Amino acid sequence: MQRQDTATTDTGDVRGVVKSDHVLFQGIPYAAPPKGDLRWSAPAPVARWDGVRDATKPGNPCPQVGSSYSDTRSTDEDCLFLNVATPTGGAASKPVMVWIHGDGAVGAGHLYDGSRLAVRGDVVVVTINYRMGVFGGFGLPGLAGSGTFGLQDQRAALDWVRRNARAFGGDPENVTVFGVSYGATAVAAHLVSPESHGLFDKAIMHSGFALMDLPAEAWYPGLDALPWLGWRDRREVEALGQATAAELGCADLACLRALTAEKLLEHPHVMNIFQPLGVDDLPPDLLAQGKFARVPVLSGSTKNEHRGIVDLFRGEVSADDYKTLLTKSFGDHAPAVEAEYPLSAFATPTEAWSQVLTDRVWARATWRQHRLLSAHTATYAFEFADPTATPHGATHHSDIDYLFPSTTPNPLADNMIRYWTTFARTGDPNTEGLPTWPAFANGNHVQSLAPDNTGPTDFATAHRLPFWDAITTR
């Protein structure tokens, strides 16, 4: 039978579960339930509780309708919970790593088991829930915080970590925020947000899209070109909110707050409509101007980013489809793209289209992000390149299993955990027994992470970035 243990937070005691080499606490509230008048408000403080609160099971996921790639569904707005995995033994004051999950419309912190990362790296791992979709990104004219409620939740969780890390063996002065995809884009938002500065000391971004635009048809059929995938002007968010309110039969915020979560979730695509973060100043501009927190950054992407996305949202691409898509996406440049990526160079048209988008959409934006960050702060760049990660190679999100294992751990996963937790400890991933990882300074190093080949890779050449720079204006 497993023993249980307690920790004392600033709002009360919690009881977790002691495992063989770590203690796991789940379902700890870090902010008040954002229900009723607190829906679409800044996260409010948690009320203190008496006695010892059970923290042996996950809290509710934030409201979501699920998707073709996620079975998680929820309608409960009492969802601002976090989970803590802390090793037994080891250092007395451990680095803390706070995980922001991806997508922005589905997911929950407890779906990522941080125990192996915590134990192998001797760090405290915190995973969080935050409001998503219409609950996290909604806006109306005059509504304070329009488009940023999910981001504010993440900030409240980081503040909770600063206040409570010591109760779990963590060092509140050594906090790393890290995330994947939408979560990594949120990390970029925290980097450029003065309100977040001082709440973390290092940042890690997996496959973020802070600097990513989309050509037409790049994500799923019928989608027009987007100037930015992750951001939306706050005024546009507010206009979308007004239109959505009218469709829901509401003329004011009070009416909207009186609707049930179920009613909101019935509105078509309401989670995806409000996925992008609402901003007054574009984070890409702020990054280009050097207006971001001067903390060490570890950042990268996967070698075959878009392959799984094509499978998920488009399916098989034929030779005729390929020509049509190139024309829709690149217009007058389509012949040049086809010459650079001829079907004869790929096993299938699906692979050709996936490579075009991996290079144009992901690699180009990631490379620019490295350059902008490294101009002002220590930046370590990586490309996850395990060809066996999925049947289609190192696809989007496939590197996350190597830090939060859902499959049998492997030597590359162990090495990545050592790199990542060393970075969390010192701001530099280099550690004894692993290949040297130079900083990205002057654009001269991206570290390839592959089972038999961890070391430098010519990222720009491999992803044809000179070609894309020649035909792309931004």
N, C-alpha and C positions, 0 to 999 in steps of 0.2 A: 504493500500500500504506500502511495506517495505521501511524504510529509508536506506540510504547508508552512509558509513563512509570511511575515508581515513587513511592511515598510510604512514609514510615516511621511505623508505628503502635507502640504500646507493647508489642505482642506479635510484631512482625516487619514486614518490608517487604512491600508489595503492588504488583503491576504492573497498571495499568489501560490503557485505550485512549485515545489522544489523537485527538480529532476536530478539525474545523476551528476551533471556538471554545470547546471545553470538553474536560475529561478525565473519563471515566466509569470508575468502579471498581465492580465488582459482586461479590457473593458473599463479602464480608468477614465472617468470624465475629466476633460481639461477645460470645458466651457459649459455653460448652461444649455439645456435643450433649446434649439432655435425654433421654437414653436410659437403660434399665436402672434402677439405683438413683436416677438423676437425674430420671426421669419423676415428675412431680408434686412437684418440689423447686424451691427458689429457683434461678434461673440461676447456674451456677458459672462461674468465670473460664476464659477460653480458655488453653490451653497455648501457650507460645511456639513458634514454628517457626523453622527455620534457612533461610537463603537467601531468595529472593524468591517469594512466593506469587502464583500467577496469580489475578488479579481481573478477568478479561475476560469472564466469563460469570456469569449469576445462580446463586445457591445454590438448594438444594432449597426449594420451598414447604413450609410446615408441613403435617402430615397433614390431609386434607380429602377429602370424597366428591364434591365438585362440587354443582351444583344446576341448576335449570331456567334460571338466568341466568348460570351460570359453568361452563366446561368444565374448569377447573383441578382436578386430582386428584393426591393424593400420599399415600404411606404412610411416608415417610422422616422420622424424628424428628430427624435431623441437619439442622436447619432454621433455626437462629438466626443469620441472615445479614442484612447490610444493604448498601446501595448508596449511592454518593456521586457526585454530579455537581457538578463545580466549574469555573467559567469560567476561561479563560485570559485573563490581563490583568485590568484593572479594579483595584478596591481591594486593598490588600495584606492586609487582615484583614476578611473579608466576614461579614455576618450568616449564621447557619446556620438552616435550616428543616427540621425533622424531621417527616416525614409518617407518620401512623398510618392505614392503610387501614381501610375499613369492613367491615361484615357480622359479623365475629366467628366465622364458620364456614367461609368461603371467602376466598381472596385471597392476595396476596403483594406485597411491596414493589416487586419489579422490574416488575410490571404497570403501574406508574405511571412514565412517562418524565419525569424532572425536568429534562431538559437545557434545554428552552426557558425554563422558569421560572428556572433558574439563570443562563442567559446574559442574558435580557432584564432580569432584576432585579439582576444582579451579586451573587448570593447562592450559598451552598453548600446543595444540597438532598440530604437523606438520607432514603431510604425503607427501611422495615424489615419483616422477617418477625417474627411472634410466635405463640406457641402459641394455638390456638383450640379452641372446642368442648370436648369431653371432655378434651383435653390441656391446655387453658388454664384451664378453669373448673370442673374436677372437685373434689370435696371428700369428706372422711370425718371423722367425729369423731376429734379428736386429731391430724389431719394439719395441720401448720403451713402456712399460706398457702392453705387451702382456698378455692376460688373465685377466686383472684387470680393464678394463675401466668402468664397472658398479660399481665396488668397489670405483674407483676414483670419480665417480659421487656422490655416497653416502657421501664420504668425503667432496666434495665440498658443498653439502647441509648442512652438519654439520658445516662447516666453515661459510656458509651464516647465519646459526642460531646464531653462536657466534657474528657475526657482527650486526645482525638485530633484535634479540629477544626483545630488549627494545621497539622497535617501536610497538610491539604487546602486551605489558604488561608483557613480559617474562624476566626471569633472565638469562642473558647469561653465568653466572657462575654456573648454576645449570641445566645441560642438561642431560637427560636420553635418550639413544638410545635403541630402542626395536624393535623386529621383530619376525616373525614366520617362521618355516621351513627353506627355503633358506634364508629368511631375518634374521633369528636367526643365521644361519651359517655365514652370512655376519657380524653380530655383533661379532661373535667369531673372524673373520678375523680382525676386527678393534681392538679387544682386544690385538691381538698379533702383530699388525702392528705399528711400531714406528711412521709412517707417520700420523696415526690417533690419537695418544696419545695427550691429551690436548684439544681435540675437544668434549669430553663428560666426564661426571662425574659419571655416573652410567650406568649399562647395564642390560637389561632384554631379556631373550631368551626363546621363546616358541617352543618346539619340534624341536630344531636345530639338525643338524647331523654332528657337527664338528668332532666327534670321531667315526662316524658310518662307518663300512664296510658292505658289502652285501654278504651273501651266494648266490650261483647260484639259479636262479628262484625266488629270494625273492621279486623283484619289479614287473616284468611282464614276461610273458612266453618267454623263450629263452635267457634271459639275463644271461651272465656268472657272476661268482663271481667278485666283485670289492673290491680292497683294501681300497678304500675310496669313499664314495658317493659324498662328497662336494668338493673334491680337485683333481687337476690334476697337475702333474709336468709341469712347464712352457715349458720345451723342448718338451713334448708330445703335449701341446697346439700348439706350433709352427709347429710341424710336421703335425698335423691335419689341421692347416691353410694352409700349403703348398699343401697338398693333395686336400683340398677344392678349393683353388685357381686354381689348374690345371683343376679340374672338371668344373670350371666356365670359363675356357678358358683364364685365366690371368697368366702372368709370373711375375708381380710386383705389388706393392701397388698402384701405380697410376692407373693401369687398374682396380683394385678392387674398388677403390674409385670412379671411373667413372661409375660403374654399378649402376642401380637404386635399391632402397630398395626392390621394387617388384621383381626384378631379383634375389637378394640375398635370399629372402624369398621363392622363388620357389624351391630352392635346398632342396632335401629331408632331413628332420630332422635337418636342419641347426640350429634351435634354441636350440634343445636339445643336439646336439653334443658339443656345446660350453657353456652349462650350468655350469659345475663345474668351480670353481675359479682356475686360474692358479697361482701356487706358486713356489718359489725357496726353501723355507724351510717349511716343513709340519707343519701346525698349531697344530696338535696333539702332535708333538714332542716339540713344543714351550710351549704348555700348560703343558706338563709333566715336562719340565725343569723350570717351573715357570716364563717364559719370556713373561709376559703379563701385561697390565696396571693394577695397583692396585686400582681398583674402586669397590664399592659394586656391587654385582651381584644377581639378582633374576632369577631363571632358573627352567624349568621343562618340563613335557611332559603330555600326556593324557593317561588315563587308558587303552583305547582300540585303541591305535594309528593305528595299521595296518589294522583294520577291514574294514574301508572305502577304503583303498588302494587296498585290495584284490578285493572288489566289482568292483572298477573302472577299474583295469587293468587285472584282471583274470576272475572274475565272480564266479559262483558256483563251489565249489570243491567237487568231489565225494570221497567216501571211497577209491576207487582205486587210484584216483589222489593223495590223501593224502600220501599214501605209496610211490608212485612214486616221489612226490616232496620231501619227507623226504630223500630219497636215493640220489636224485640229489643235494640237498642242503648240506647234512651232511655226505654223504658217509658211512664210517664204523661206525659212531656214530648214524646213523639213528635208529637202534633198541633201543638204549638208549633214544633217543628223543621220540620215539613212546611209550616207557614204561612210560616216565615222563608225556606225553600228550596223553593218550589213548583216542580213539574216544568215548569210553563209558562215559567219563567225560564231553562231550560237546554235545550240542543240534544238531549240524551238523558238518560235516567235514570242512566246510568253517570256522566255529568258531574255530575249533581246529587249523587249519593252521594259522589263523589270530593271535591266542594267541601265538603260537610258535614264529612268527615273531615279534609281539609286545614285547615279552620278550627278545628274542635273539638279535634283531636288535636295537630296540629303548631303552628299559629299561636299558640294559647293558651299552650302550654308554652314556646314560644320567646320570646314577649312577657314572660312571667313571669321567664324566665331573664335577659333583658336588664335587667329592673327590679332583680332581686336583685344581679346583678353590678355594675350601675352605681351602686348605693348605696354601694359601697366602693372601686371602682377604675375607671379610665378604660375605657369600653366603647363600641365602635363597632358599630352594628347595621346589617345589610344584608338585603335581599330580592333574590335573583336572579330576574329577571323577563323573560328573553328568550323571547318567545312562539315563536321559531323553534328553540329548543334541541332539541326533539323534536317529533314529530307532534302530541303532546298538550301542548305548551307547556313551561314551566319545571318539570319533574318532579324527583322526588327523585334526587339524585346528578348531574343533568345539568349543574350548574355546574362539576363537577370537570374536565370536558374543556376548560374555558377556562383552567385552570391547568396541567393535564397534557394537552396537546392530542393527541387521537387523530384529529382531523379538521383541515381547513385552518384555521389561526388567523384570527381576525377582529378588528376594532377593539375590540370589547367585551372580548375575551380579553386583548388588549394592555393595556387600561385596568385590568382586574382584576389582572393581574400587577404593574402599577405600584403600584396601591393596596396589594396584599398585601405586596410586597417593601419598600415604603416603611414600612409598619407594622412589618415584621420588623426594619427598620433602626432606627426611631426610637420605636416605640410609638404612632405616629399615622399613619393612612393618607394624610393630606393631602399633596399634592405638586403642584408647578407644572404647569399645563396641564390639570389635571383638575378637574371640579366639586368644590366644597367639600363636605366630609363632616364635619358636626358630630358631637360625641359624643352618646350617647343620653341624657345627664343629664336627669333629671326626666321621662323618657319622651317626649321631644318630637322625636326624630328617628330614622327608619329610612331608610337610603339604598337607593333602588331602583336596581338594576343592569340596565339595559335598553339595547339598541342605540341608540335615539334619545331616551332619557329617563333619564339617570342623575341622580338628585337625590332630594329628599324625597318620601316616600309616606305617606299616612295608613293605616298598617298596621292599626291597631286597628279603624278603620271598615270598611276593605275586607274584613277577615276576620270582621266581625260579633262582635268580642270582647265588647262590652257585653251582647249577647244571651246569649252563652255564659256569661258571668259570672253573669247573672241566674238561670240554670237549673242551674248546676253548683256543687256545694258545695265542691269543691277546686280 
